[in-house]
Each structure stands twice: as structure tokens, then as C-alpha cells.
């Protein structure tokens, strides 16, 4: 019903942004990365949105990219996955990595989300693998996932938190291949911290 909202930021909470759209204020639940990307108060901001209607509530969930909205809607279409769990999945890693993991049958990313155990993660993989098609499946996709996990482990062993390591990995330039090269690029991104 409501697919996009654009307005001024009234405030940012821990799990939501308040958006003033022509005098009507909306509380839009977002992932941590989206909230971090939201500008300061009174600045224009737009989000792709999903209106989730339940018996006792109507909630709006917001995303920076349309691809995130589509993936979110795929996730909540799976029995047992609610909007908060779907947001948790999207917060674990960049969307392409999550899709690649699902296409390759990897459940490690998914089981890091609070409330998603091994069985639920396997269910997500089973239901979404075919919908995602050839996105990074096969040997190349599996190799990339292994590299990402190695980079993440290396950064954590150097004392960086999981969220710092993930943030640095998101900023690695496309086309950077090899675990060592990816670690070096991530460390450059973390250099100022």
C-alpha cells in the first residue's frame, strides 16, 4: 500500500526514524545501517517502505534500496519469519553476501540473528534458494563466502568488533579478490578508528 515515503527527519531512535511527510509523522522501523545513513533533523530523506498490518498494530518498515525491500518481503513470506527477524537478517551482512550465502546453502550468516536457529535458517535457504536462482551459487560463490568469513575472522582476531569488521568489509572496493587483499582494504577502512 505505502511503498515509498519522503519527508524531513524529526528524530532517530534506536530502531526507527520519525519522518514528517507534509505534516503527517510516520514512525518507520529500520535496520541499524539505514538509521546510521539517515541525515540529521529537518533534512529531507526518503525510504522504500513496507506496511505490515497485524491484528493489533500497523507498522512501517523502511529501506534505502528497493532490492532490500524486495528481499525483506521474501523473508516475511516464509512461515515463522516476522518483520523484526527479517530486519535482523538484513543487518547481518551486505545484501549480496546474504543472497550468495542462501544460494550456496550456507546458514552461518542467518544463525547469527537473534531468534533464528539452525532449523529456521535451513528453512530460509530451502524456500529462497530457487527464488534467488544463480546468484553467486556454485564454486565461485562458495569461495567468496569463505573469503568473507576469513576476512571477518582476521579482523576480529585483531581486536575489532563484529560490527566494525562488517562495516569495513562493506567498504571494500568491488573487484578486490583474495583474502589478503580484502583484509588490507578492510584495514585501510578501519585506519581512522
SULTABEL-V265766 format. One record per residue. N is the residue number from 0. RES is the residue in one small letter. PSI is psi as a letter, one per 30 degrees, with the letter a starting at -180 (* if undefined). OMEGA is omega as a letter, one per 20 degrees, with the letter a starting at -180 (999 if undefined). NEAR is the number of other ideal C-beta (glycine too) atoms within 10 Angstrom. Layout:
n:N res:RES psi:PSI omega:OMEGA near:NEAR
n:N res:RES psi:PSI omega:OMEGA near:NEAR
This chain:
n:0 res:x psi:e omega:r near:8
n:1 res:x psi:j omega:a near:13
n:2 res:x psi:f omega:a near:11
n:3 res:x psi:k omega:r near:12
n:4 res:x psi:k omega:r near:19
n:5 res:x psi:k omega:a near:11
n:6 res:x psi:a omega:a near:20
n:7 res:x psi:k omega:r near:16
n:8 res:x psi:k omega:r near:17
n:9 res:x psi:e omega:r near:14
n:10 res:x psi:l omega:r near:13
n:11 res:x psi:k omega:r near:18
n:12 res:x psi:a omega:r near:11
n:13 res:x psi:e omega:a near:6
n:14 res:x psi:g omega:a near:13
n:15 res:x psi:l omega:r near:20
n:16 res:x psi:k omega:r near:24
n:17 res:x psi:k omega:a near:16
n:18 res:x psi:k omega:r near:25
n:19 res:x psi:j omega:a near:17
n:20 res:x psi:j omega:r near:13
n:21 res:x psi:h omega:r near:7
n:22 res:x psi:f omega:r near:6
n:23 res:x psi:k omega:a near:9
n:24 res:x psi:k omega:a near:12
n:25 res:x psi:k omega:r near:19
n:26 res:x psi:j omega:a near:15
n:27 res:x psi:j omega:r near:23
n:28 res:x psi:k omega:a near:20
n:29 res:x psi:l omega:r near:26
n:30 res:x psi:l omega:a near:22
n:31 res:x psi:e omega:a near:15
n:32 res:x psi:e omega:r near:18
n:33 res:x psi:e omega:r near:24
n:34 res:x psi:e omega:r near:17
n:35 res:x psi:e omega:a near:10
n:36 res:x psi:f omega:a near:13
n:37 res:x psi:k omega:a near:21
n:38 res:x psi:a omega:r near:12
n:39 res:x psi:l omega:a near:8
n:40 res:x psi:k omega:r near:12
n:41 res:x psi:g omega:r near:9
n:42 res:x psi:k omega:r near:9
n:43 res:x psi:k omega:a near:10
n:44 res:x psi:k omega:r near:21
n:45 res:x psi:k omega:a near:13
n:46 res:x psi:k omega:r near:26
n:47 res:x psi:k omega:a near:19
n:48 res:x psi:l omega:r near:21
n:49 res:x psi:k omega:r near:23
n:50 res:x psi:j omega:a near:12
n:51 res:x psi:j omega:a near:18
n:52 res:x psi:k omega:r near:8
n:53 res:x psi:l omega:r near:9
n:54 res:x psi:e omega:a near:4
n:55 res:x psi:g omega:a near:4
n:56 res:x psi:l omega:r near:7
n:57 res:x psi:k omega:a near:10
n:58 res:x psi:k omega:r near:15
n:59 res:x psi:k omega:r near:20
n:60 res:x psi:k omega:a near:26
n:61 res:x psi:l omega:a near:28
n:62 res:x psi:k omega:r near:24
n:63 res:x psi:e omega:a near:17
n:64 res:x psi:k omega:r near:12
n:65 res:x psi:e omega:r near:11
n:66 res:x psi:e omega:r near:13
n:67 res:x psi:e omega:r near:22
n:68 res:x psi:e omega:r near:20
n:69 res:x psi:e omega:a near:14
n:70 res:x psi:e omega:r near:22
n:71 res:x psi:e omega:a near:24
n:72 res:x psi:e omega:r near:14
n:73 res:x psi:e omega:a near:18
n:74 res:x psi:e omega:a near:23
n:75 res:x psi:f omega:r near:18
n:76 res:x psi:f omega:r near:12
n:77 res:x psi:k omega:r near:16
n:78 res:x psi:k omega:r near:8
n:79 res:x psi:f omega:r near:11
n:80 res:x psi:j omega:r near:22
n:81 res:x psi:l omega:a near:14
n:82 res:x psi:e omega:a near:18
n:83 res:x psi:e omega:r near:16
n:84 res:x psi:e omega:r near:20
n:85 res:x psi:e omega:r near:25
n:86 res:x psi:e omega:r near:23
n:87 res:x psi:e omega:r near:20
n:88 res:x psi:e omega:a near:23
n:89 res:x psi:f omega:a near:24
n:90 res:x psi:f omega:a near:17
n:91 res:x psi:e omega:a near:19
n:92 res:x psi:l omega:r near:22
n:93 res:x psi:k omega:a near:15
n:94 res:x psi:e omega:a near:16
n:95 res:x psi:e omega:r near:13
n:96 res:x psi:e omega:r near:21
n:97 res:x psi:e omega:r near:23
n:98 res:x psi:e omega:r near:22
n:99 res:x psi:e omega:r near:23
n:100 res:x psi:e omega:a near:27
n:101 res:x psi:e omega:r near:28
n:102 res:x psi:e omega:a near:23
n:103 res:x psi:f omega:r near:22
n:104 res:x psi:g omega:r near:13
n:105 res:x psi:k omega:r near:20
n:106 res:x psi:f omega:a near:20
n:107 res:x psi:e omega:r near:13
n:108 res:x psi:e omega:a near:20
n:109 res:x psi:e omega:a near:25
n:110 res:x psi:f omega:r near:15
n:111 res:x psi:f omega:a near:15
n:112 res:x psi:k omega:r near:21
n:113 res:x psi:k omega:r near:7
n:114 res:x psi:f omega:r near:11
n:115 res:x psi:j omega:r near:22
n:116 res:x psi:a omega:a near:12
n:117 res:x psi:e omega:a near:10
n:118 res:x psi:e omega:r near:11
n:119 res:x psi:e omega:r near:19
n:120 res:x psi:e omega:r near:21
n:121 res:x psi:e omega:r near:14
n:122 res:x psi:e omega:r near:18
n:123 res:x psi:e omega:r near:25
n:124 res:x psi:e omega:a near:18
n:125 res:x psi:e omega:a near:12
n:126 res:x psi:f omega:a near:16
n:127 res:x psi:f omega:a near:19
n:128 res:x psi:e omega:a near:15
n:129 res:x psi:e omega:r near:8
n:130 res:x psi:e omega:a near:13
n:131 res:x psi:f omega:r near:17
n:132 res:x psi:b omega:a near:10
n:133 res:x psi:g omega:a near:8
n:134 res:x psi:j omega:r near:17
n:135 res:x psi:g omega:r near:20
n:136 res:x psi:l omega:r near:17
n:137 res:x psi:a omega:a near:10
n:138 res:x psi:e omega:a near:8
n:139 res:x psi:e omega:r near:11
n:140 res:x psi:e omega:r near:20
n:141 res:x psi:e omega:r near:17
n:142 res:x psi:e omega:r near:14
n:143 res:x psi:e omega:r near:18
n:144 res:x psi:e omega:r near:20
n:145 res:x psi:e omega:r near:13
n:146 res:x psi:e omega:a near:18
n:147 res:x psi:e omega:a near:22
n:148 res:x psi:e omega:r near:16
n:149 res:x psi:e omega:r near:14
n:150 res:x psi:e omega:r near:24
n:151 res:x psi:e omega:r near:20
n:152 res:x psi:e omega:a near:13
n:153 res:x psi:e omega:a near:17
n:154 res:x psi:e omega:r near:23
n:155 res:x psi:e omega:r near:13
n:156 res:x psi:f omega:r near:9
n:157 res:x psi:g omega:r near:12
n:158 res:x psi:g omega:r near:7
n:159 res:x psi:k omega:r near:19
n:160 res:x psi:l omega:r near:10
n:161 res:x psi:e omega:a near:12
n:162 res:x psi:e omega:r near:11
n:163 res:x psi:e omega:a near:16
n:164 res:x psi:e omega:r near:21
n:165 res:x psi:e omega:r near:20
n:166 res:x psi:e omega:r near:18
n:167 res:x psi:e omega:a near:23
n:168 res:x psi:e omega:r near:21
n:169 res:x psi:f omega:a near:13
n:170 res:x psi:g omega:r near:11
n:171 res:x psi:k omega:a near:19
n:172 res:x psi:k omega:r near:10
n:173 res:x psi:k omega:r near:5
n:174 res:x psi:f omega:r near:6
n:175 res:x psi:j omega:a near:14
n:176 res:x psi:l omega:r near:10
n:177 res:x psi:k omega:a near:9
n:178 res:x psi:e omega:a near:16
n:179 res:x psi:e omega:r near:12
n:180 res:x psi:e omega:a near:15
n:181 res:x psi:e omega:r near:23
n:182 res:x psi:e omega:r near:22
n:183 res:x psi:e omega:r near:13
n:184 res:x psi:e omega:r near:17
n:185 res:x psi:e omega:r near:26
n:186 res:x psi:e omega:r near:15
n:187 res:x psi:e omega:r near:13
n:188 res:x psi:e omega:a near:18
n:189 res:x psi:f omega:a near:17
n:190 res:x psi:e omega:a near:8
n:191 res:x psi:g omega:a near:5
n:192 res:x psi:* omega:999 near:8
